[in-house]
């Protein structure tokens, strides 16, 4: 019995020793690490000029009224300055700073504060909206203390991390936490593989660094869940993905991503079963772009991409990121599943930014962000009519339509319809979306009539019919 107890105690002690060897000690304090890193983290403030058109009168003149021309000068555009705050970090002693693109986007002036008291103007070396990264150059000859990038692939769930930044304008703020999850996608940008952390990240932390316990940057703090502040769920761009983009922005001032030229979708269990694939994996090719690298290599719709350049594709979302970080012009092997067997195709990658796919996608993303659509035949921009519009303008509850937000000078409606008018009918058919309006105008253009009848609510919320000649 005594011998059994000794054996059991030995096993327990061995297991405990093994746990202690493999686990990392809880830091007694972050003070030394924070003190070392603070000089490399900067606060960024930007100013942007916003132009607004204001009507000085509590009423609108009817379209075509002589009073409209008489008082036109009173409706001149008004400019105001909008300020924003963010964070960043120095990666080169000559003053190269990394931050988020959304921190400096459309800024007229960028001021970077270092060590809390030194201020420098900065210029943009390059920016990438797709990964939300920007690189700045401080306009000074001074030398700075840079930080180094770490290997974000080695960061594990549960590891301690430190975030330093400028939340709510309170520069030099340090927060600590752990890595909560890896490989997160939240629908914020095209290329997402976020590190999730519970280190407090708030408004103004954007663009700041996420450090490991060695003081290396393993992430760029980019987004949070929760409108009113941190709720313990923040997201950072992994350093390994960011470094590729940062290097290109410094060298070229723009990104040069690989392009395959396929539209892809998930491989479901049902699709895998039909295709006799061992399990649901890879990326199913839905279509192939004309004259794309894939078409030239012989990849077809219905193929399942299992491996790209030696990297296995477990989920569809992995493929775009892997392709994007591959060198333009490189010849790569693509392993695909076709007719219930594996085959290899050799593809010479194109450049995403010069492809038609990219231009179309970029236009679609811009429209999606602004929630606006262009009606080319009328040369106007519209947005959906909302419940708030109906309530504010005291329209009938069942009203549907689109609100005009922009009118080109050469638009066929320029002299008959005002901005913010609501198009509710076209050719006596109800308009529920921009697509409805686009389809009806296309029908009219294809007919011999060439004139479209629109029903609108004008700015006085009066229902009117307008006949418009399309050209």
N, C-alpha and C positions, 0 to 999 in steps of 0.2 A: 504493500500500500504506500509505504514511504517512498519507494522507488518511483511509483506512478506519479506521486505529487511532485517529485523533483523533475521528472520529464515534462509534466504539464507546465511547471513554472518556467522551465527553460524555453519552451515553445512560446509562452506568453511574452517573456522578456525579449526573445528574438524578434517577434512580430512588432513589439513596441519600438525596438531599436531600428527596425526596417522603416517604420513609419517616420521616425525622427530624422533618419538619413534622407528620405525622399521629400519631406515637407520643408518649406522655407520658414524661418522664424518670423514672427510678427514684429514689425519695426517698433522700437521703443519710442521713436520720434522721427518725424520727417524734416526736422529743422535744418540739419546739415545739408541735406539734398536740396531743399527749397532755397536755401541761401546761395548755394552754388549755381542754381538754374535761373533764378530771378533776373539777373542782368541780361539774359538772352531772350526773355519774353517781352514783347512790346505791346503797347496800347495803340490802336489805330482809330483816328477820327476822320470822317469824310464830310464834305459838303457837296450837295448836288443842287443845281438850279432846276426848279420845277416851274413850268409855264402853265398858267391857267387863264381861261377866257371868262371874264366876269361881266355880267350885265348890270349896270348901275341903276337900272330902272326896275320897279316891282311889277313889270308887265313886259309882254313881247309885242313887237309890231307884226302885223300880218305880212306874209311873204309878198314882195312886190310893192309894198307900200312906199310912197315917196319919203315918209318919215324914217323908214328903215335906213335909207342912204344918208339922210340928213344927220342921223345920230350914230352912224357907223363908227365914227372916230372915238365915241365914248366906250366902245366895246373892245378896245385894244387889249392885247394879251398882257397879263400881269405876271411878273416873275417874283418868286420867293425862294429862299434858301432852306434846304432840308438837310439836317445833320444826322449822322449815324455813327455808332461806335462798334468796335470789334477788337480782336486780338490777333497776334501773329508771333513768329519766332525767327530769330536770326540764324541762318545756316552757313554764313560766310563772313569772315572778318571784315570784308569790304562793304558790308551792309546790305546783303541780299536777304530779304524777308519773305517768308511764306505765310499766306493767309487763305481765307475762303474767297472765291470769286464774288459771292453775294455781299461781302463786306465792302468791296470797292467798286462794284458794278455801277457804271454811269456817273462816277464821282468826278467833280470838277477839280477838287483839291483833296490831297491825301496828306495828313499830318501823322507822323509816327513818333510816339513818345518812348524814349529808352531810359531805364533806371528811374522812371518817375518824374524826372526834371529836364531831361534833354529832349528837345523837339527838332525834328527834321522833316523837310518835305520829301515826298517819295513819288517816283514815277512807276508805271506799270511796265514790267518787262514782258509779261505775257499772262493770259488768263484762259482758263478752260471751264466753261459753264457746265459741260457734261459731267465732270467729276467735282465741280465746285472748288477749283483751286486757282489761286493767283500768286504770282511772284512779283515782288516789288524791289526797287533799288533805291536806297536812301541817297539823297543828293548831298553828299558830304565826303570829305577825304579822311574822316576819322576811322579808327579801327575799332572793331567790336568783338565781343565774346560770342562765338557761335556754339550751337549745340549739334550733336550728331544724331543720325537716324539709327534706330535699332531694327532688329529683324522681327517684324510684326507676325510672321508665320510661327514664331516660337512662343508668342504670347498665349497663355492658357487661361481658360475660364477659372476664376478664383485668384489669379495673380493680382497683387497690389499695384495700383497705378496712381499717378499724381496729375492733376490738371491745374494749370496756372493761366490766368487770363484777366480780362477786364469786364467782369459782369456788372451791368447797370452803371458803367463808368467808374466802378471802384477798382482801379488798377492794382496790379500786384496781389491778386487774390489767389490763394492756394486752397485746393480741395483734394481730398483723398478718397479712394474707394477701391473697388475690385473690378476686374473684367467680368461682366455678368453673362455675356454671350458672344458668340462669333458668327460671322457670315450672315449678318442681318440685312434684309432688304425692306425698305419702308416706302418705296415709290417716290422718293425725292428727286433722284437723278437717274441718268441712263445706266451708269456703271456703279453698282452698289454692292459692297461687301463689308458693311460696317462692323466695327467693334462696338459692342454695347457695354456701357459702364454705369455704375451707380455713383461715381464721383460727381458731385454737384456741378452741373453745367447750366448756365442761365443766359439770358439775352446779353450779348457783349462778349461772351466766351468764344463766339464763332471765330474760327481761324487759329485759335490757340492750340498749344501742344498737349498731348497726353503722353506722360513719361512713364517708363518702367523704373524699377528700383535701382537701376544702374545709371539713371539720368539720361537715357537715350529716348528719342522721340519714336513712339510706336504708333501714334495716331494724330490726326488733325481733327479737333473738336468741331462738329459741323451742325448738329441738330439735336433737338430735345423733343420729348413727348410732353404735352401740357402747355397751354397758352400762357398761363400766369407765372410760370417759373419752373424750376427743377422739381420733378417728382421721383427722382432717382433712376430715370431712364434717359441716358444720353447716348449719342452716336458719334463715332470718330472714323474718319477715313484711314484705313491701314497704311502704315508708312511704306510698305513694299510696293503697293499700287501707286501711292502718291509720288514716290521718288522717280518713277518712269516719266510721269507727266511733268514734274518739276524740272527734270534734266532737259526735256524737250523745250519747255517754255524758256529756259535760260539760253539754250543754244540757238533755237529757231524763232522764239517769240510766239510760237503756236505749236499745236500738237500734230503728230504724224502717226495716226493709228492704222493698224492693219485692217484690211477690208476683204471679206470673203464673198459678199454679195448674195446672201441667202436670207429668206424670212423663215423663222423657225418656230416650233411650238413644242410643248411638253409631250413626252412619250408616256401615255397612260398604260395602265395594266392591260386594258382591253386591246390597245394598239400593239403592245408587246406580244400579247397572246396570238393575235391575228398574224403578226409578222414572224412568229416562232422565235422570238428573242427570249433569252433565258429569264430576263426580268425587265422591268420598266427602267430604262436608262438611256442616256444619249439625248440628242436633239433631233427632232423630226423636221426635215426640210419641207416647208409648205409651198415655197415657190423660189425660183432662182432668177435673179435680176439679169436682164439682157446685157450681153457683152461684159459680164462680170467675171472675176477670176474663177468662180465656181462653174459657170457655164462653159468657159474655155477648157476647164479641166474635166468636164463630163459629169459633174454632179447634177442629179436630177431631183425634181419634186418627188417626195415619197421616200427618198433615202433617209437613213438614220445615221447621223454622225456620232460615232462611238469614241473616236480619239482624234485629237488635233495636235500635230507637232510633238507627238509622244506623250501628251497629257490626256488622261482619260476624262470623258465627259459623263459625269454621273447624273447631273441635272441640266436641263436646257439653259438655265440662266448663267451657267458657268462659261458657256462657249463665247458669248460676245466679249467678255472681259479678257479671256485668253487670246482671242484673235486680236483685240485692240492693242494689247501690249507686245504683240509680235512685230518684228521689223518689217517695214514696207519693202516689197520687192523680194522678200525671202521665199525660197521654194520649200514648201512644207508638205509632209505626208498627212493625208486625211484618211482615217480608217472609217469606212461606212458599211452599213448593213443593207444589202439589197438582194431581193429574191432569196431570202433566208440563208444568206452567207456573207462573210466578210470579204470586202475588196478594198484595195488601196488606190487613192487618187492623189496625184501630185499637183499641188496648187501654187501658183506664184501670186503672192498677196498684192492687192492694190492698196491705195490710200483712201481711207474713209472720207476724209475732209474734201476730197475732190470728186467724189462719186455723186451721181444723181440721187441715189438712195439717201445720202446724208442731207442733201439740199431739201428734198421733199420732207424728210423726217423733221428737219430743223424748222421748216415753215409750219408743220403740223404742231410741233411742240410749242412754238410761239403763240399760235392761235389758241392752243389748249390753256396755256398759262394765262392769257388775257381773256379767255372765255369769249373770244370774238371770232367772227368769220367774215371773209371777204366775199362779196357778191360781185364777181368780175364784170358781168354784163351791165350792172347798174353803177359800177365803180363806187361802191359804198362799203362801209364796214358795219356789221351789226352784232348785237349780243342778244341773248335770250331775254324775254320779258319775265320779270320775277314777281312773286306775290307782293313783295315790298313796293315795286313800281305800281302795281294795281291799287294797293292801299293808299300810297302817297298821292297818286293822281286821281283817286276816287273814280276808278273805272269799274265797269260791271265785273263781277267776280269771275265770270266764265271767259273773260277776255284772254285770247292767245295772240301771239305775234312776236316780232323782233324789234328791238330799239336801235335806231341809227346812231352810231357813235362817231362816224367819220364820213365826210362827203368830199370826193375829189373835185377840183375846180372844173374838170371837164366831164363831170358826171351828168347824165341826162336828167337827173332830178335836182341839179344844183340850184336852179331858179324857181323851183316849185315846192320843195320840201325842206324843212329846217332840221338841224341836228336835234336829237332826242325825240324826234317824231317816232311813232310806233306804227309799223306796217302790220295790219291785221288781216288783210285779204289781198290776193292777186288773182285777177280774172274771175272774181266772185268766189274764189276758193279760200277757205281759212288757212292762215299761216300759223303753224305750230313750231316751226324751227327754220333755221337758215337753209337747211337742205330743201325744205318745201319751196321756199322762195327761189332758190337756185334752179330747181327742176322746172318750175313754171316759166321762169324767164328763158330758160333754154328751149322750152317748147315753143314759146312765142318767137324766138329768134329763128327757129327752124321752119316757122310758118311764113306765109306771104304777108301777114298783117303787120308785124314788127312793132305794134303798139300794145302796151300792157296797161291794164286798168288796176290801179292800186287803191285800196281803202286804208286810210291812216287815221290815227289820232294825232293832231298837231300839238304844239306846246301849250295851247290853251285848252287841250283835251277835248277839242271839237272833232267830231267824226267827219271826214271829207273824202271825196273820191278824186284821184289825180290820174290823168291819162299821160303816159310817158312813152315817147318814141325812142325805141332802142336802135343803136347804130352798130 
